[in-house]
Amino acid sequence: QVQLQESGGGLVQAGGSLRLSCAASGRTFSRYAMGWFRQAPGNEREFVAGISWSGSGTYYADSVKGRFTISRDNAKNTVYLQMNSLRPEDTAVYYCAGRNTPYGGYYTRRNDYYYWGQGTQVTVSS
């Protein structure tokens, strides 16, 4: 089992950048596919980005492609989400998610993930 803790959220102006971090406990982090999701008030939790356990495979929602970058450092048990060119519609609570897997792929569906962090608020002002 792994525990996840997000950090790095905050208030930023449109066009600005933030980097979210997700620190994971556990010794097998390097065999966990990881993802970032977000949920705005009144909306469903939606997929943002996913990464394979090696880091070689990544996938993004169309709404963030070209602006956000997911990465991981298995030596530090941490996954990151670099968010550039932020827009007011990116405002949401951002959640880190993980699942152990013997396969080297990434996952995009909420139900694919077993473990979730508590979330970190990102607010983008216009």
N, CA, C and O atoms as a printed pandas DataFrame, in Angstrom:
     atom_number atom_name residue_name chain_id  residue_number  x_coord  y_coord  z_coord
0              1         N          GLN        A               1    0.841   -1.182    0.000
1              2        CA          GLN        A               1    0.000    0.000    0.000
2              3         C          GLN        A               1    0.878    1.234    0.000
3              4         O          GLN        A               1    1.987    1.210    0.534
4              5         N          VAL        A               2    0.392    2.313   -0.593
5              6        CA          VAL        A               2    1.137    3.554   -0.664
6              7         C          VAL        A               2    0.257    4.701   -0.203
7              8         O          VAL        A               2   -0.951    4.699   -0.440
8              9         N          GLN        A               3    0.854    5.669    0.449
9             10        CA          GLN        A               3    0.158    6.892    0.838
10            11         C          GLN        A               3    0.709    8.041    0.021
11            12         O          GLN        A               3    1.914    8.135   -0.210
12            13         N          LEU        A               4   -0.186    8.918   -0.415
13            14        CA          LEU        A               4    0.179   10.009   -1.304
14            15         C          LEU        A               4   -0.128   11.359   -0.668
15            16         O          LEU        A               4   -1.172   11.531   -0.038
16            17         N          GLN        A               5    0.785   12.319   -0.833
17            18        CA          GLN        A               5    0.597   13.647   -0.269
18            19         C          GLN        A               5    0.994   14.689   -1.303
19            20         O          GLN        A               5    2.152   14.763   -1.713
20            21         N          GLU        A               6    0.012   15.503   -1.724
21            22        CA          GLU        A               6    0.280   16.554   -2.692
22            23         C          GLU        A               6    0.754   17.832   -2.002
23            24         O          GLU        A               6    0.464   18.068   -0.829
24            25         N          SER        A               7    1.482   18.645   -2.750
25            26        CA          SER        A               7    1.888   19.972   -2.307
26            27         C          SER        A               7    2.141   20.833   -3.533
27            28         O          SER        A               7    2.247   20.336   -4.654
28            29         N          GLY        A               8    2.235   22.150   -3.292
29            30        CA          GLY        A               8    2.596   23.055   -4.375
30            31         C          GLY        A               8    1.463   23.861   -4.945
31            32         O          GLY        A               8    1.683   24.701   -5.817
32            33         N          GLY        A               9    0.243   23.629   -4.473
33            34        CA          GLY        A               9   -0.874   24.420   -4.973
34            35         C          GLY        A               9   -0.813   25.847   -4.466
35            36         O          GLY        A               9    0.007   26.183   -3.611
36            37         N          GLY        A              10   -1.687   26.680   -5.002
37            38        CA          GLY        A              10   -1.726   28.062   -4.561
38            39         C          GLY        A              10   -2.501   28.932   -5.515
39            40         O          GLY        A              10   -3.230   28.447   -6.380
40            41         N          LEU        A              11   -2.329   30.238   -5.342
41            42        CA          LEU        A              11   -3.000   31.239   -6.162
42            43         C          LEU        A              11   -1.986   31.809   -7.151
43            44         O          LEU        A              11   -0.881   32.196   -6.768
44            45         N          VAL        A              12   -2.367   31.857   -8.411
45            46        CA          VAL        A              12   -1.475   32.370   -9.447
46            47         C          VAL        A              12   -2.304   33.125  -10.480
47            48         O          VAL        A              12   -3.476   32.814  -10.692
48            49         N          GLN        A              13   -1.701   34.099  -11.109
49            50        CA          GLN        A              13   -2.393   34.850  -12.160
50            51         C          GLN        A              13   -2.401   34.053  -13.462
51            52         O          GLN        A              13   -1.537   33.210  -13.699
52            53         N          ALA        A              14   -3.379   34.336  -14.282
53            54        CA          ALA        A              14   -3.448   33.697  -15.589
54            55         C          ALA        A              14   -2.143   33.929  -16.356
55            56         O          ALA        A              14   -1.595   35.031  -16.368
56            57         N          GLY        A              15   -1.670   32.870  -16.988
57            58        CA          GLY        A              15   -0.404   32.926  -17.697
58            59         C          GLY        A              15    0.776   32.488  -16.862
59            60         O          GLY        A              15    1.870   32.283  -17.387
60            61         N          GLY        A              16    0.566   32.345  -15.576
61            62        CA          GLY        A              16    1.629   31.945  -14.666
62            63         C          GLY        A              16    1.842   30.447  -14.630
63            64         O          GLY        A              16    1.226   29.692  -15.381
64            65         N          SER        A              17    2.740   30.029  -13.730
65            66        CA          SER        A              17    3.118   28.622  -13.611
66            67         C          SER        A              17    3.086   28.176  -12.165
67            68         O          SER        A              17    3.259   28.968  -11.239
68            69         N          LEU        A              18    2.861   26.896  -12.002
69            70        CA          LEU        A              18    2.970   26.234  -10.703
70            71         C          LEU        A              18    3.525   24.836  -10.941
71            72         O          LEU        A              18    3.342   24.257  -12.011
72            73         N          ARG        A              19    4.206   24.302   -9.931
73            74        CA          ARG        A              19    4.623   22.907   -9.989
74            75         C          ARG        A              19    4.065   22.181   -8.774
75            76         O          ARG        A              19    4.367   22.517   -7.629
76            77         N          LEU        A              20    3.260   21.197   -9.052
77            78        CA          LEU        A              20    2.717   20.351   -7.998
78            79         C          LEU        A              20    3.646   19.161   -7.783
79            80         O          LEU        A              20    4.263   18.651   -8.718
80            81         N          SER        A              21    3.726   18.736   -6.531
81            82        CA          SER        A              21    4.493   17.552   -6.179
82            83         C          SER        A              21    3.584   16.568   -5.455
83            84         O          SER        A              21    2.635   16.961   -4.777
84            85         N          CYS        A              22    3.885   15.301   -5.609
85            86        CA          CYS        A              22    3.154   14.255   -4.899
86            87         C          CYS        A              22    4.187   13.282   -4.337
87            88         O          CYS        A              22    4.842   12.546   -5.076
88            89         N          ALA        A              23    4.314   13.297   -3.026
89            90        CA          ALA        A              23    5.264   12.411   -2.354
90            91         C          ALA        A              23    4.559   11.127   -1.942
91            92         O          ALA        A              23    3.473   11.155   -1.363
92            93         N          ALA        A              24    5.190   10.010   -2.248
93            94        CA          ALA        A              24    4.600    8.706   -1.966
94            95         C          ALA        A              24    5.413    7.953   -0.931
95            96         O          ALA        A              24    6.644    7.981   -0.950
96            97         N          SER        A              25    4.723    7.287   -0.039
97            98        CA          SER        A              25    5.391    6.383    0.898
98            99         C          SER        A              25    5.442    5.000    0.261
99           100         O          SER        A              25    4.783    4.754   -0.750
100          101         N          GLY        A              26    6.208    4.116    0.839
101          102        CA          GLY        A              26    6.240    2.754    0.320
102          103         C          GLY        A              26    7.481    2.464   -0.486
103          104         O          GLY        A              26    8.096    3.367   -1.053
104          105         N          ARG        A              27    7.845    1.201   -0.535
105          106        CA          ARG        A              27    9.104    0.805   -1.142
106          107         C          ARG        A              27    8.967    0.416   -2.605
107          108         O          ARG        A              27    9.969    0.196   -3.285
108          109         N          THR        A              28    7.738    0.330   -3.095
109          110        CA          THR        A              28    7.553   -0.148   -4.462
110          111         C          THR        A              28    7.025    0.932   -5.386
111          112         O          THR        A              28    6.373    0.634   -6.386
112          113         N          PHE        A              29    7.299    2.175   -5.060
113          114        CA          PHE        A              29    6.811    3.289   -5.862
114          115         C          PHE        A              29    7.223    3.149   -7.315
115          116         O          PHE        A              29    6.477    3.538   -8.213
116          117         N          SER        A              30    8.382    2.608   -7.549
117          118        CA          SER        A              30    8.868    2.491   -8.921
118          119         C          SER        A              30    8.037    1.526   -9.761
119          120         O          SER        A              30    8.219    1.451  -10.976
120          121         N          ARG        A              31    7.128    0.788   -9.128
121          122        CA          ARG        A              31    6.229   -0.096   -9.877
122          123         C          ARG        A              31    4.790    0.414   -9.859
123          124         O          ARG        A              31    3.851   -0.346  -10.094
124          125         N          TYR        A              32    4.625    1.706   -9.577
125          126        CA          TYR        A              32    3.306    2.322   -9.562
126          127         C          TYR        A              32    3.153    3.239  -10.765
127          128         O          TYR        A              32    3.978    4.120  -11.003
128          129         N          ALA        A              33    2.090    3.018  -11.512
129          130        CA          ALA        A              33    1.678    4.024  -12.475
130          131         C          ALA        A              33    1.019    5.162  -11.693
131          132         O          ALA        A              33    0.296    4.917  -10.728
132          133         N          MET        A              34    1.267    6.392  -12.108
133          134        CA          MET        A              34    0.761    7.549  -11.376
134          135         C          MET        A              34   -0.042    8.463  -12.293
135          136         O          MET        A              34    0.115    8.456  -13.514
136          137         N          GLY        A              35   -0.899    9.240  -11.665
137          138        CA          GLY        A              35   -1.703   10.167  -12.454
138          139         C          GLY        A              35   -2.080   11.391  -11.641
139          140         O          GLY        A              35   -1.999   11.404  -10.413
140          141         N          TRP        A              36   -2.491   12.411  -12.360
141          142        CA          TRP        A              36   -3.051   13.620  -11.766
142          143         C          TRP        A              36   -4.477   13.799  -12.283
143          144         O          TRP        A              36   -4.750   13.646  -13.473
144          145         N          PHE        A              37   -5.364   14.124  -11.369
145          146        CA          PHE        A              37   -6.748   14.439  -11.690
146          147         C          PHE        A              37   -7.070   15.798  -11.071
147          148         O          PHE        A              37   -6.318   16.312  -10.244
148          149         N          ARG        A              38   -8.190   16.363  -11.483
149          150        CA          ARG        A              38   -8.638   17.611  -10.881
150          151         C          ARG        A              38  -10.158   17.643  -10.804
151          152         O          ARG        A              38  -10.865   16.989  -11.571
152          153         N          GLN        A              39  -10.625   18.426   -9.852
153          154        CA          GLN        A              39  -12.068   18.555   -9.667
154          155         C          GLN        A              39  -12.399   19.996   -9.315
155          156         O          GLN        A              39  -11.962   20.516   -8.288
156          157         N          ALA        A              40  -13.169   20.622  -10.172
157          158        CA          ALA        A              40  -13.673   21.970   -9.931
158          159         C          ALA        A              40  -15.046   21.862   -9.267
159          160         O          ALA        A              40  -15.728   20.848   -9.414
160          161         N          PRO        A              41  -15.452   22.901   -8.539
161          162        CA          PRO        A              41  -16.754   22.855   -7.868
162          163         C          PRO        A              41  -17.880   22.556   -8.837
163          164         O          PRO        A              41  -17.997   23.187   -9.887
164          165         N          GLY        A              42  -18.713   21.577   -8.470
165          166        CA          GLY        A              42  -19.845   21.224   -9.301
166          167         C          GLY        A              42  -19.526   20.318  -10.464
167          168         O          GLY        A              42  -20.413   19.937  -11.228
168          169         N          ASN        A              43  -18.252   19.969  -10.602
169          170        CA          ASN        A              43  -17.834   19.127  -11.729
170          171         C          ASN        A              43  -17.372   17.755  -11.249
171          172         O          ASN        A              43  -17.051   17.559  -10.077
172          173         N          GLU        A              44  -17.349   16.814  -12.189
173          174        CA          GLU        A              44  -16.779   15.503  -11.907
174          175         C          GLU        A              44  -15.250   15.617  -11.835
175          176         O          GLU        A              44  -14.648   16.528  -12.402
176          177         N          ARG        A              45  -14.646   14.666  -11.123
177          178        CA          ARG        A              45  -13.184   14.608  -11.104
178          179         C          ARG        A              45  -12.712   14.132  -12.473
179          180         O          ARG        A              45  -13.181   13.111  -12.977
180          181         N          GLU        A              46  -11.790   14.868  -13.069
181          182        CA          GLU        A              46  -11.368   14.555  -14.430
182          183         C          GLU        A              46   -9.876   14.279  -14.512
183          184         O          GLU        A              46   -9.072   14.807  -13.743
184          185         N          PHE        A              47   -9.543   13.441  -15.465
185          186        CA          PHE        A              47   -8.150   13.083  -15.716
186          187         C          PHE        A              47   -7.388   14.278  -16.269
187          188         O          PHE        A              47   -7.903   15.027  -17.099
188          189         N          VAL        A              48   -6.149   14.448  -15.798
189          190        CA          VAL        A              48   -5.285   15.511  -16.295
190          191         C          VAL        A              48   -4.063   14.923  -17.016
191          192         O          VAL        A              48   -3.774   15.283  -18.157
192          193         N          ALA        A              49   -3.351   14.012  -16.331
193          194        CA          ALA        A              49   -2.133   13.443  -16.917
194          195         C          ALA        A              49   -1.806   12.130  -16.232
195          196         O          ALA        A              49   -2.135   11.920  -15.065
196          197         N          GLY        A              50   -1.151   11.246  -16.981
197          198        CA          GLY        A              50   -0.735    9.959  -16.431
198          199         C          GLY        A              50    0.680    9.631  -16.856
199          200         O          GLY        A              50    1.150   10.100  -17.892
200          201         N          ILE        A              51    1.362    8.820  -16.051
201          202        CA          ILE        A              51    2.744    8.452  -16.347
202          203         C          ILE        A              51    2.972    6.999  -15.941
203          204         O          ILE        A              51    2.471    6.536  -14.917
204          205         N          SER        A              52    3.735    6.296  -16.763
205          206        CA          SER        A              52    4.072    4.913  -16.466
206          207         C          SER        A              52    5.103    4.839  -15.354
207          208         O          SER        A              52    5.694    5.853  -14.985
208          209         N          TRP        A              53    5.323    3.640  -14.816
209          210        CA          TRP        A              53    6.234    3.566  -13.673
210          211         C          TRP        A              53    7.665    3.857  -14.069
211          212         O          TRP        A              53    8.451    4.265  -13.214
212          213         N          SER        A              54    8.039    3.667  -15.316
213          214        CA          SER        A              54    9.394    4.016  -15.740
214          215         C          SER        A              54    9.530    5.483  -16.093
215          216         O          SER        A              54   10.639    6.014  -16.142
216          217         N          GLY        A              55    8.410    6.138  -16.340
217          218        CA          GLY        A              55    8.436    7.530  -16.774
218          219         C          GLY        A              55    8.515    7.698  -18.276
219          220         O          GLY        A              55    8.452    8.817  -18.785
220          221         N          SER        A              56    8.655    6.586  -18.990
221          222        CA          SER        A              56    8.818    6.688  -20.438
222          223         C          SER        A              56    7.508    6.914  -21.167
223          224         O          SER        A              56    7.498    7.383  -22.305
224          225         N          GLY        A              57    6.402    6.584  -20.514
225          226        CA          GLY        A              57    5.100    6.763  -21.128
226          227         C          GLY        A              57    4.295    7.810  -20.393
227          228         O          GLY        A              57    4.134    7.735  -19.175
228          229         N          THR        A              58    3.782    8.799  -21.137
229          230        CA          THR        A              58    2.942    9.834  -20.546
230          231         C          THR        A              58    1.736   10.078  -21.443
231          232         O          THR        A              58    1.759    9.802  -22.642
232          233         N          TYR        A              59    0.687   10.602  -20.828
233          234        CA          TYR        A              59   -0.532   10.897  -21.580
234          235         C          TYR        A              59   -1.225   12.068  -20.919
235          236         O          TYR        A              59   -1.214   12.199  -19.695
236          237         N          TYR        A              60   -1.838   12.933  -21.747
237          238        CA          TYR        A              60   -2.447   14.155  -21.237
238          239         C          TYR        A              60   -3.866   14.325  -21.755
239          240         O          TYR        A              60   -4.201   13.894  -22.858
240          241         N          ALA        A              61   -4.682   14.955  -20.943
241          242        CA          ALA        A              61   -5.981   15.401  -21.419
242          243         C          ALA        A              61   -5.760   16.486  -22.468
243          244         O          ALA        A              61   -4.798   17.251  -22.388
244          245         N          ASP        A              62   -6.645   16.547  -23.436
245          246        CA          ASP        A              62   -6.500   17.545  -24.500
246          247         C          ASP        A              62   -6.460   18.966  -23.948
247          248         O          ASP        A              62   -5.788   19.836  -24.502
248          249         N          SER        A              63   -7.178   19.195  -22.863
249          250        CA          SER        A              63   -7.283   20.548  -22.311
250          251         C          SER        A              63   -5.962   21.063  -21.736
251          252         O          SER        A              63   -5.803   22.271  -21.558
252          253         N          VAL        A              64   -5.020   20.179  -21.445
253          254        CA          VAL        A              64   -3.751   20.607  -20.837
254          255         C          VAL        A              64   -2.546   20.284  -21.711
255          256         O          VAL        A              64   -1.424   20.677  -21.392
256          257         N          LYS        A              65   -2.770   19.580  -22.797
257          258        CA          LYS        A              65   -1.662   19.163  -23.656
258          259         C          LYS        A              65   -0.896   20.372  -24.157
259          260         O          LYS        A              65   -1.487   21.340  -24.635
260          261         N          GLY        A              66    0.419   20.309  -24.046
261          262        CA          GLY        A              66    1.269   21.410  -24.466
262          263         C          GLY        A              66    1.506   22.454  -23.385
263          264         O          GLY        A              66    2.367   23.319  -23.541
264          265         N          ARG        A              67    0.754   22.387  -22.291
265          266        CA          ARG        A              67    0.909   23.346  -21.187
266          267         C          ARG        A              67    1.394   22.670  -19.911
267          268         O          ARG        A              67    2.155   23.263  -19.146
268          269         N          PHE        A              68    0.962   21.444  -19.676
269          270        CA          PHE        A              68    1.319   20.714  -18.469
270          271         C          PHE        A              68    2.294   19.589  -18.818
271          272         O          PHE        A              68    2.257   19.027  -19.912
272          273         N          THR        A              69    3.171   19.277  -17.851
273          274        CA          THR        A              69    4.110   18.170  -18.016
274          275         C          THR        A              69    4.152   17.340  -16.746
275          276         O          THR        A              69    4.392   17.861  -15.657
276          277         N          ILE        A              70    3.918   16.052  -16.892
277          278        CA          ILE        A              70    4.027   15.133  -15.764
278          279         C          ILE        A              70    5.388   14.454  -15.815
279          280         O          ILE        A              70    5.881   14.101  -16.886
280          281         N          SER        A              71    5.983   14.278  -14.654
281          282        CA          SER        A              71    7.279   13.608  -14.568
282          283         C          SER        A              71    7.375   12.929  -13.208
283          284         O          SER        A              71    6.539   13.145  -12.331
284          285         N          ARG        A              72    8.404   12.108  -13.045
285          286        CA          ARG        A              72    8.576   11.411  -11.772
286          287         C          ARG        A              72   10.056   11.206  -11.484
287          288         O          ARG        A              72   10.885   11.136  -12.392
288          289         N          ASP        A              73   10.358   11.112  -10.204
289          290        CA          ASP        A              73   11.703   10.783   -9.741
290          291         C          ASP        A              73   11.544    9.601   -8.795
291          292         O          ASP        A              73   11.185    9.776   -7.630
292          293         N          ASN        A              74   11.810    8.406   -9.293
293          294        CA          ASN        A              74   11.592    7.202   -8.479
294          295         C          ASN        A              74   12.551    7.134   -7.299
295          296         O          ASN        A              74   12.238    6.506   -6.287
296          297         N          ALA        A              75   13.702    7.762   -7.410
297          298        CA          ALA        A              75   14.638    7.772   -6.287
298          299         C          ALA        A              75   14.099    8.604   -5.128
299          300         O          ALA        A              75   14.466    8.379   -3.974
300          301         N          LYS        A              76   13.231    9.561   -5.433
301          302        CA          LYS        A              76   12.639   10.418   -4.400
302          303         C          LYS        A              76   11.182   10.067   -4.113
303          304         O          LYS        A              76   10.519   10.740   -3.324
304          305         N          ASN        A              77   10.688    9.012   -4.757
305          306        CA          ASN        A              77    9.289    8.609   -4.560
306          307         C          ASN        A              77    8.333    9.774   -4.790
307          308         O          ASN        A              77    7.402    9.985   -4.013
308          309         N          THR        A              78    8.566   10.522   -5.856
309          310        CA          THR        A              78    7.798   11.739   -6.092
310          311         C          THR        A              78    7.397   11.835   -7.561
311          312         O          THR        A              78    8.173   11.514   -8.461
312          313         N          VAL        A              79    6.176   12.282   -7.772
313          314        CA          VAL        A              79    5.701   12.603   -9.109
314          315         C          VAL        A              79    5.347   14.082   -9.129
315          316         O          VAL        A              79    4.888   14.641   -8.133
316          317         N          TYR        A              80    5.568   14.704  -10.280
317          318        CA          TYR        A              80    5.392   16.149  -10.427
318          319         C          TYR        A              80    4.393   16.465  -11.524
319          320         O          TYR        A              80    4.167   15.672  -12.438
320          321         N          LEU        A              81    3.803   17.648  -11.408
321          322        CA          LEU        A              81    2.993   18.187  -12.498
322          323         C          LEU        A              81    3.406   19.647  -12.671
323          324         O          LEU        A              81    3.062   20.504  -11.857
324          325         N          GLN        A              82    4.137   19.909  -13.727
325          326        CA          GLN        A              82    4.523   21.270  -14.064
326          327         C          GLN        A              82    3.409   21.880  -14.903
327          328         O          GLN        A              82    3.052   21.353  -15.957
328          329         N          MET        A              83    2.867   22.986  -14.430
329          330        CA          MET        A              83    1.731   23.625  -15.086
330          331         C          MET        A              83    2.147   25.021  -15.545
331          332         O          MET        A              83    2.450   25.891  -14.729
332          333         N          ASN        A              84    2.155   25.218  -16.838
333          334        CA          ASN        A              84    2.514   26.502  -17.429
334          335         C          ASN        A              84    1.309   27.100  -18.148
335          336         O          ASN        A              84    0.337   26.402  -18.438
336          337         N          SER        A              85    1.381   28.384  -18.429
337          338        CA          SER        A              85    0.318   29.078  -19.164
338          339         C          SER        A              85   -1.039   28.796  -18.541
339          340         O          SER        A              85   -1.997   28.455  -19.236
340          341         N          LEU        A              86   -1.109   28.940  -17.253
341          342        CA          LEU        A              86   -2.335   28.607  -16.529
342          343         C          LEU        A              86   -3.478   29.528  -16.922
343          344         O          LEU        A              86   -3.290   30.706  -17.225
344          345         N          ARG        A              87   -4.665   28.945  -16.905
345          346        CA          ARG        A              87   -5.893   29.663  -17.272
346          347         C          ARG        A              87   -6.875   29.595  -16.111
347          348         O          ARG        A              87   -6.786   28.694  -15.277
348          349         N          PRO        A              88   -7.804   30.533  -16.051
349          350        CA          PRO        A              88   -8.800   30.473  -14.965
350          351         C          PRO        A              88   -9.556   29.137  -14.934
351          352         O          PRO        A              88   -9.944   28.669  -13.864
352          353         N          GLU        A              89   -9.759   28.536  -16.087
353          354        CA          GLU        A              89  -10.485   27.254  -16.116
354          355         C          GLU        A              89   -9.662   26.089  -15.576
355          356         O          GLU        A              89  -10.181   24.981  -15.442
356          357         N          ASP        A              90   -8.398   26.320  -15.268
357          358        CA          ASP        A              90   -7.589   25.293  -14.607
358          359         C          ASP        A              90   -7.810   25.277  -13.097
359          360         O          ASP        A              90   -7.301   24.398  -12.403
360          361         N          THR        A              91   -8.559   26.237  -12.594
361          362        CA          THR        A              91   -8.842   26.301  -11.165
362          363         C          THR        A              91   -9.588   25.047  -10.718
363          364         O          THR        A              91  -10.632   24.700  -11.271
364          365         N          ALA        A              92   -9.039   24.376   -9.715
365          366        CA          ALA        A              92   -9.610   23.113   -9.234
366          367         C          ALA        A              92   -8.781   22.607   -8.066
367          368         O          ALA        A              92   -7.709   23.137   -7.771
368          369         N          VAL        A              93   -9.286   21.588   -7.416
369          370        CA          VAL        A              93   -8.471   20.805   -6.495
370          371         C          VAL        A              93   -7.796   19.716   -7.317
371          372         O          VAL        A              93   -8.455   18.983   -8.055
372          373         N          TYR        A              94   -6.497   19.617   -7.188
373          374        CA          TYR        A              94   -5.715   18.646   -7.945
374          375         C          TYR        A              94   -5.346   17.468   -7.044
375          376         O          TYR        A              94   -4.865   17.638   -5.924
376          377         N          TYR        A              95   -5.587   16.278   -7.572
377          378        CA          TYR        A              95   -5.347   15.054   -6.829
378          379         C          TYR        A              95   -4.295   14.195   -7.524
379          380         O          TYR        A              95   -4.266   14.072   -8.749
380          381         N          CYS        A              96   -3.455   13.621   -6.716
381          382        CA          CYS        A              96   -2.488   12.637   -7.165
382          383         C          CYS        A              96   -3.093   11.247   -6.958
383          384         O          CYS        A              96   -3.776   11.003   -5.963
384          385         N          ALA        A              97   -2.841   10.344   -7.900
385          386        CA          ALA        A              97   -3.380    8.993   -7.802
386          387         C          ALA        A              97   -2.342    7.972   -8.239
387          388         O          ALA        A              97   -1.470    8.272   -9.055
388          389         N          GLY        A              98   -2.437    6.769   -7.696
389          390        CA          GLY        A              98   -1.471    5.738   -8.050
390          391         C          GLY        A              98   -2.065    4.355   -8.026
391          392         O          GLY        A              98   -3.077    4.105   -7.372
392          393         N          ARG        A              99   -1.421    3.452   -8.751
393          394        CA          ARG        A              99   -1.789    2.051   -8.718
394          395         C          ARG        A              99   -0.554    1.222   -9.028
395          396         O          ARG        A              99    0.258    1.591   -9.876
396          397         N          ASN        A             100   -0.423    0.117   -8.346
397          398        CA          ASN        A             100    0.661   -0.782   -8.672
398          399         C          ASN        A             100    0.246   -1.615   -9.871
399          400         O          ASN        A             100   -0.922   -1.964  -10.042
400          401         N          THR        A             101    1.222   -1.916  -10.681
401          402        CA          THR        A             101    0.931   -2.639  -11.905
402          403         C          THR        A             101    2.180   -3.375  -12.396
403          404         O          THR        A             101    3.288   -2.850  -12.288
404          405         N          PRO        A             102    2.011   -4.573  -12.931
405          406        CA          PRO        A             102    3.165   -5.262  -13.516
406          407         C          PRO        A             102    3.468   -4.785  -14.932
407          408         O          PRO        A             102    4.468   -5.184  -15.530
408          409         N          TYR        A             103    2.602   -3.933  -15.460
409          410        CA          TYR        A             103    2.755   -3.481  -16.825
410          411         C          TYR        A             103    3.347   -2.086  -16.865
411          412         O          TYR        A             103    3.267   -1.347  -15.885
412          413         N          GLY        A             104    3.925   -1.731  -17.960
413          414        CA          GLY        A             104    4.618   -0.453  -18.054
414          415         C          GLY        A             104    3.806    0.674  -18.613
415          416         O          GLY        A             104    4.382    1.661  -19.072
416          417         N          GLY        A             105    2.498    0.584  -18.600
417          418        CA          GLY        A             105    1.677    1.614  -19.213
418          419         C          GLY        A             105    1.213    2.678  -18.254
419          420         O          GLY        A             105    1.638    2.718  -17.099
420          421         N          TYR        A             106    0.334    3.546  -18.737
421          422        CA          TYR        A             106   -0.282    4.584  -17.919
422          423         C          TYR        A             106   -1.790    4.367  -17.956
423          424         O          TYR        A             106   -2.296    3.595  -18.770
424          425         N          TYR        A             107   -2.503    5.055  -17.066
425          426        CA          TYR        A             107   -3.931    4.863  -16.930
426          427         C          TYR        A             107   -4.629    6.213  -16.920
427          428         O          TYR        A             107   -4.097    7.198  -16.408
428          429         N          THR        A             108   -5.820    6.245  -17.490
429          430        CA          THR        A             108   -6.516    7.523  -17.644
430          431         C          THR        A             108   -7.862    7.580  -16.949
431          432         O          THR        A             108   -8.445    8.657  -16.828
432          433         N          ARG        A             109   -8.362    6.461  -16.498
433          434        CA          ARG        A             109   -9.678    6.450  -15.872
434          435         C          ARG        A             109   -9.564    6.510  -14.362
435          436         O          ARG        A             109   -8.662    5.923  -13.765
436          437         N          ARG        A             110  -10.493    7.227  -13.759
437          438        CA          ARG        A             110  -10.480    7.368  -12.304
438          439         C          ARG        A             110  -10.503    6.006  -11.626
439          440         O          ARG        A             110   -9.784    5.792  -10.650
440          441         N          ASN        A             111  -11.309    5.091  -12.122
441          442        CA          ASN        A             111  -11.449    3.778  -11.493
442          443         C          ASN        A             111  -10.233    2.877  -11.687
443          444         O          ASN        A             111  -10.160    1.797  -11.101
444          445         N          ASP        A             112   -9.293    3.310  -12.495
445          446        CA          ASP        A             112   -8.059    2.540  -12.682
446          447         C          ASP        A             112   -7.122    2.657  -11.496
447          448         O          ASP        A             112   -6.229    1.828  -11.319
448          449         N          TYR        A             113   -7.325    3.693  -10.675
449          450        CA          TYR        A             113   -6.382    3.999   -9.605
450          451         C          TYR        A             113   -6.893    3.517   -8.255
451          452         O          TYR        A             113   -8.082    3.600   -7.948
452          453         N          TYR        A             114   -5.952    3.007   -7.456
453          454        CA          TYR        A             114   -6.311    2.460   -6.157
454          455         C          TYR        A             114   -6.076    3.442   -5.014
455          456         O          TYR        A             114   -6.773    3.397   -4.000
456          457         N          TYR        A             115   -5.107    4.319   -5.173
457          458        CA          TYR        A             115   -4.680    5.185   -4.073
458          459         C          TYR        A             115   -4.779    6.641   -4.489
459          460         O          TYR        A             115   -4.487    7.009   -5.627
460          461         N          TRP        A             116   -5.206    7.470   -3.516
461          462        CA          TRP        A             116   -5.432    8.890   -3.790
462          463         C          TRP        A             116   -4.869    9.742   -2.673
463          464         O          TRP        A             116   -4.878    9.352   -1.505
464          465         N          GLY        A             117   -4.374   10.922   -3.051
465          466        CA          GLY        A             117   -3.994   11.915   -2.066
466          467         C          GLY        A             117   -5.188   12.738   -1.638
467          468         O          GLY        A             117   -6.305   12.523   -2.106
468          469         N          GLN        A             118   -4.943   13.695   -0.734
469          470        CA          GLN        A             118   -6.020   14.533   -0.198
470          471         C          GLN        A             118   -6.345   15.713   -1.107
471          472         O          GLN        A             118   -7.404   16.326   -0.973
472          473         N          GLY        A             119   -5.454   16.030   -2.016
473          474        CA          GLY        A             119   -5.703   17.116   -2.949
474          475         C          GLY        A             119   -5.039   18.412   -2.530
475          476         O          GLY        A             119   -4.795   18.652   -1.348
476          477         N          THR        A             120   -4.751   19.245   -3.526
477          478        CA          THR        A             120   -4.190   20.569   -3.286
478          479         C          THR        A             120   -4.912   21.568   -4.188
479          480         O          THR        A             120   -5.142   21.300   -5.367
480          481         N          GLN        A             121   -5.267   22.721   -3.621
481          482        CA          GLN        A             121   -6.059   23.705   -4.355
482          483         C          GLN        A             121   -5.163   24.527   -5.278
483          484         O          GLN        A             121   -4.112   25.024   -4.874
484          485         N          VAL        A             122   -5.603   24.654   -6.512
485          486        CA          VAL        A             122   -4.972   25.545   -7.477
486          487         C          VAL        A             122   -6.026   26.559   -7.919
487          488         O          VAL        A             122   -7.094   26.187   -8.405
488          489         N          THR        A             123   -5.713   27.835   -7.745
489          490        CA          THR        A             123   -6.623   28.898   -8.141
490          491         C          THR        A             123   -5.902   29.829   -9.103
491          492         O          THR        A             123   -4.832   30.353   -8.792
492          493         N          VAL        A             124   -6.495   30.029  -10.270
493          494        CA          VAL        A             124   -5.908   30.887  -11.294
494          495         C          VAL        A             124   -6.821   32.096  -11.469
495          496         O          VAL        A             124   -7.984   31.960  -11.848
496          497         N          SER        A             125   -6.286   33.261  -11.194
497          498        CA          SER        A             125   -7.077   34.481  -11.304
498          499         C          SER        A             125   -6.906   35.110  -12.689
499          500         O          SER        A             125   -5.847   35.012  -13.308
500          501         N          SER        A             126   -7.958   35.748  -13.150
501          502        CA          SER        A             126   -7.917   36.368  -14.495
502          503         C          SER        A             126   -7.420   37.808  -14.430
503          504         O          SER        A             126   -7.323   38.475  -15.460
